Amino acid sequence: MITERKHTRLIESFHKVRVLSLYICEPLEAEDYILQSTPDVSPPKWHLAHTTWFFETFLLSRFKNNFKPFDPQFHYLFNSYYKSLGPHLYRLNRGFLSRPGLSRVLKYRKAIDEQVINLLETCSVEQFAEIEAVVALGLNHEEQHQELLVTDIKQNLCTNPTHPVFFKSEVGHFPSRKIPPWRWVEFRGGIHSIGAKKQGFAFDNERPRHKTFLSDYQIASRVVNNGEFVEFIENGAYAKPDLWLSLGWDILMKENWEAPLYWEKQGGDWWAATLNGFERVNPSEPVCHISFFEADAFARWKSARLPTEAEWEVAAQTLSAAAIQNGNFLNSGALRPLPLRQINQEARLQQMFGDVWEWTGSAYLPYPGFKPLIGIEGEYNGKFMCNQMILRGGSCATPFGHVRTSYRNFFPPHSRWQFMGIRLARDCSSGS
């Protein structure tokens, strides 16, 4: 039976997620909504329309009687990559869409929201479970785009030489302070289970839960901070090819990397463009906006390595639910990684969730027995299992409650515009 409480809770969740997307965009000027500074990002207006298209296409067109699309052209304009649905606008051309205007997109969101809520209020008992599953996927999909909204807005604004302020938050203004060196936390090897359990929402790429073998290993108690990465830079690491994977070195030379994305050296100090404006780099904050190649080179410089995703997940499984809930996520309002809040030498692992996505040494591949979702939804994750690396843990732009221990994020190894950082690992045989 559909209980009134369950029904109401789903409608409230839908409303809460949809409103948050608009709230993120509130500080934008009208011109910001169509800006696409690089092919990696999408204009904010496109994100608002695409997440609406997702509910229209996957939910309303399937379950609503006598459904009529809001605008037939939107099917082409706001489909992201679902090839089975036909041709779509290519990603690098999304910034050309001065029309439909923002007001039209907002009307689109309002109209689709009203129809979704009406569907949830009137659907049959037999339909509810199936509809609920699609809505859950749509809400988690929109939360992913909320993170992209933040990082794409940052990329767009940080390419502006005037370094505009997007959102002036006092939450992120912590003075530099001495952070103790990370400690090595040991985990026993053997056969461990990873992946999402059958209960509760998870993306298809998190399943099936399965067993994997690990050797004894150690993982750093915290993430690498800016001060430690500056030492890497000043040691000449960006000019030492022996530290770099071949492809990483080629990209470094082509792109003239000499520091994390958004960093500039002025007057002997490192400065960075942030959503709070142009600021001196805080040595205490977790380093971010670095590629897999930079993370791997730093690990090599430290005679360590990046953890595998299985090692990361097994370590994270030892943490309490509070450790996840207390992470620095989007809801904190900081919109940046924060220095270690509690310098607790007794805590085994800190900053595992929030602040920065942590690169692992694992390629994005299917788990044993993986099967993509049936139908159109099957294109959601499985088709990207090539030339990508896994990141874990969430970031300061991730909506609260979105990630979990089994969550698998993935990006190409050269990507830097997300809040990406480093946690080191090593084999026990390399320890003291």
Residue pairs with C-beta under 8 A, 6 or more apart in sequence:
1 125
2 125
2 128
7 120
7 121
7 128
10 120
10 132
10 135
11 117
11 120
11 121
13 139
14 113
14 116
14 117
14 120
14 135
14 139
15 113
15 117
17 139
17 142
17 143
17 146
17 399
18 109
18 113
18 142
20 146
20 399
21 47
21 48
21 51
21 142
21 145
21 146
21 149
22 48
22 109
24 146
24 149
24 150
24 153
25 33
25 44
25 48
25 149
25 153
27 166
27 167
28 44
28 153
28 166
30 102
32 44
32 153
32 156
32 157
33 43
33 44
33 45
33 102
34 43
34 45
34 95
34 97
34 98
35 43
35 44
35 95
35 156
36 42
36 43
36 46
36 92
36 94
36 95
36 156
37 155
37 156
37 159
38 155
38 159
38 417
39 91
39 92
40 155
40 415
40 417
41 148
41 151
41 152
41 155
41 156
41 417
42 50
42 91
42 94
42 148
42 152
43 94
43 95
43 97
43 152
43 156
44 149
44 152
44 153
45 97
45 102
45 105
46 78
46 94
46 97
47 145
47 148
47 149
47 152
48 105
48 106
48 109
49 74
49 77
49 78
49 100
49 105
49 108
49 109
50 78
50 79
50 80
50 145
51 138
51 141
51 142
51 145
52 78
52 105
52 108
52 109
52 112
52 113
53 74
53 75
53 78
53 79
54 138
54 141
54 142
55 112
55 116
55 135
55 138
56 69
56 70
56 74
56 112
57 75
57 79
57 85
57 376
58 134
58 137
58 138
58 376
58 377
59 116
59 119
59 131
59 134
59 135
59 138
60 67
60 112
60 115
60 116
60 119
61 67
61 69
62 134
63 119
63 123
63 127
63 130
63 131
63 134
64 115
64 119
69 75
70 108
70 111
70 112
71 100
71 108
74 100
74 108
75 85
75 86
76 86
76 87
76 88
76 89
77 88
77 89
77 97
77 100
78 89
79 85
79 86
79 88
79 89
80 88
80 91
81 88
81 91
81 379
81 383
82 88
82 376
82 379
83 379
84 376
84 379
85 376
89 97
100 108
116 135
119 131
120 131
120 135
123 131
136 201
137 201
137 377
137 380
140 201
140 203
140 402
141 380
143 398
143 399
143 402
144 402
146 330
146 397
146 399
147 330
147 395
147 397
147 398
147 399
147 402
147 418
150 275
150 330
150 335
150 397
151 397
151 417
151 418
151 419
152 417
153 166
153 275
154 166
154 274
154 275
154 417
155 417
157 164
157 166
157 273
157 275
158 262
158 273
158 274
163 273
163 277
163 278
164 277
165 275
165 276
165 277
166 275
166 276
166 335
167 275
167 276
167 335
168 276
168 277
169 275
169 276
169 333
169 334
169 335
171 332
171 333
171 334
171 338
172 274
172 276
172 334
172 335
172 336
172 338
173 276
174 282
174 284
174 285
174 338
174 339
176 227
176 282
176 283
176 284
176 339
177 284
177 339
178 284
179 222
179 225
179 227
179 284
179 339
179 340
179 343
180 343
180 345
182 220
182 221
182 222
182 224
182 424
183 220
183 221
183 345
184 218
184 219
184 220
184 221
184 426
184 431
185 218
185 219
185 220
185 221
185 315
185 348
185 349
186 216
186 217
186 218
186 428
186 431
187 214
187 216
187 217
187 218
187 219
187 311
187 314
187 315
188 216
189 213
189 214
189 215
189 216
189 217
190 213
190 214
191 211
191 212
191 213
192 211
192 212
192 213
192 214
192 310
192 314
193 209
193 210
193 211
193 212
194 209
194 210
194 212
194 309
194 310
194 313
194 314
194 406
195 206
195 207
195 208
195 209
195 210
195 367
195 406
196 202
196 206
196 207
196 209
196 404
196 406
197 209
198 207
198 209
202 404
202 406
202 407
203 380
203 381
203 407
203 408
204 370
204 371
204 372
204 373
204 377
204 378
204 380
204 381
204 382
205 364
205 366
205 367
205 370
205 381
205 382
205 385
205 408
206 367
206 406
206 407
206 408
207 367
207 370
208 367
208 368
208 369
208 370
209 406
210 367
210 368
210 369
212 310
214 308
214 310
214 311
214 314
215 427
215 428
216 427
216 428
217 307
217 311
217 425
217 426
217 427
217 428
218 425
218 426
218 427
218 428
218 431
219 307
219 311
219 312
219 315
219 349
219 423
219 424
219 425
220 304
220 423
220 424
220 425
221 347
221 348
221 349
221 350
222 340
222 349
222 350
222 351
222 423
223 286
223 287
223 351
223 355
223 356
223 358
223 421
223 422
223 423
224 286
224 287
224 298
224 421
224 422
224 423
224 424
225 283
225 284
225 285
225 286
225 287
225 339
225 340
226 270
226 281
226 282
226 283
226 284
226 285
226 286
226 287
227 283
227 284
228 287
229 260
229 287
229 290
229 298
229 422
230 270
230 281
230 283
232 297
232 298
232 301
233 258
233 259
235 301
237 243
237 297
237 298
237 301
238 252
238 257
238 258
238 259
241 249
243 297
243 300
243 301
244 252
244 293
244 296
244 297
245 293
245 296
245 297
247 293
247 413
248 291
248 292
248 293
248 294
248 296
248 297
248 413
248 414
249 293
251 257
251 291
251 293
251 414
252 293
257 294
259 265
259 270
260 272
260 287
260 288
260 289
260 290
260 294
260 416
261 289
261 290
261 416
261 417
262 272
262 273
262 274
262 289
263 270
263 271
263 272
263 281
264 270
264 271
264 272
264 273
265 271
269 280
269 281
270 280
270 281
271 278
271 279
271 280
271 281
272 278
272 279
272 281
274 336
275 335
275 336
276 335
276 336
282 339
284 339
284 340
285 336
285 337
285 338
285 339
286 337
286 338
286 339
286 351
286 355
286 356
286 421
287 356
287 421
287 422
288 337
288 355
288 356
288 395
288 419
288 420
288 421
289 416
289 417
289 418
289 419
289 420
290 298
290 359
290 416
290 420
290 421
290 422
291 413
291 414
291 415
291 416
291 420
292 359
292 389
292 411
292 413
292 414
292 415
292 420
293 413
293 414
294 416
295 306
295 359
295 420
295 421
295 422
296 305
296 306
296 359
296 361
298 422
299 305
299 306
299 422
299 424
302 424
303 426
303 430
304 424
304 425
304 426
304 430
305 361
305 424
305 425
305 426
305 427
306 359
306 360
306 361
306 422
306 423
306 424
306 425
307 315
307 358
307 360
307 361
307 423
307 424
307 425
308 360
308 361
308 362
308 425
309 360
309 362
309 390
309 392
309 408
310 362
311 360
311 425
312 358
312 360
312 392
312 393
312 423
313 392
313 405
313 406
315 349
315 352
316 349
316 352
316 353
316 392
316 393
316 405
317 405
318 348
318 349
319 349
319 352
319 353
319 405
323 349
323 352
323 353
324 352
324 353
324 403
324 404
324 405
325 400
327 351
327 352
327 353
327 354
327 355
327 393
327 394
328 334
328 337
328 338
328 341
328 354
328 355
328 396
329 353
329 354
329 394
329 395
329 396
329 398
329 399
329 400
329 402
330 396
330 397
330 398
330 399
330 400
331 399
331 400
332 338
332 354
332 396
334 396
335 396
335 397
336 396
336 419
337 355
337 356
337 395
337 396
337 419
337 421
338 355
338 396
340 350
340 351
342 350
344 350
351 423
352 358
352 393
352 423
353 393
353 394
353 403
354 393
354 394
354 395
354 396
354 398
355 395
355 396
355 419
355 421
356 393
356 395
356 396
356 419
356 420
356 421
356 422
357 391
357 392
357 393
357 394
357 395
357 409
357 418
357 419
357 420
357 421
358 391
358 392
358 393
358 420
358 421
358 422
358 423
359 389
359 391
359 420
359 421
359 422
360 389
360 390
360 391
360 392
361 389
362 389
362 390
363 388
363 389
363 390
364 384
364 385
364 386
364 388
364 389
364 390
364 408
364 410
365 385
366 382
366 385
370 382
372 378
372 379
372 380
372 381
372 382
372 383
373 380
384 410
387 412
387 413
388 410
388 411
388 412
388 413
389 410
389 411
389 412
389 413
390 408
390 409
390 410
391 409
391 410
391 411
391 418
391 420
392 407
392 408
392 409
393 403
393 407
394 402
394 403
394 407
395 418
395 419
395 420
396 419
397 418
397 419
411 418
411 420
